[in-house]
């Protein structure tokens, strides 16, 4: 049923993300929760009965592979939706969700959402928009891994982060979230050493700068991709 709504929504005007007022209007109960930086929101094995809506802050989704290596699958900022992306209540969560910064999150029972989409088409459209945007971000992460060279994968990632987390200061896009080289390596299935080497090359070539532990992306980086 949800997939049919996603397909149908592609022919409508782009809606905005869901907010607390949207849940209140349709009578859906929301549990608002607050997390500090590095707090774990949920982990594999936790019950899968809710969808989570990011109201404020940044959240990282990741899995563990190999010998306890982390792979970041999505980085969400303000209005993203996460959890197992279906309205069926499964048994357990399959990945980790961690607050990167202070985060304000609305947790909503899937059973309540399943009921409201039967009678509130406008709410359903916004819900589908939120979920489709989240899936698009996952697809972009996967696409960035198809190129074998670390420099190409890192370029793709930085440009994507610049579009979603960047603030234009006149000379480039400054990421408004602090990311270590290990964080970047986790996002492209690489090592910190390999990422540090490429980042040093980017800095030497004037493609990026590091200002107060934040990455500033020069527009010239896009021309190398």
Secondary structure, 3 states (H helix, E strand, C coil): CHHHHHHHHCCCCCCCCCCHHHHHHCCCCCEEEEECCCCEEECCCCECCEEEEEEECEEEEEEEECCCEEEEEEEEECCCEECCCCCCCCCECCCEEEECCCEEEEEEEHHHHHHHCCCCHHHHHHHHHHHHHHHHHHHHHHHHCCCCCHHHHHHHHHHHHHHHHEEECCCCEEECCCCCHHHHHHHCCCCHHHHHHHHHHHHHCCCEEEECCEEEECHHHHHHC
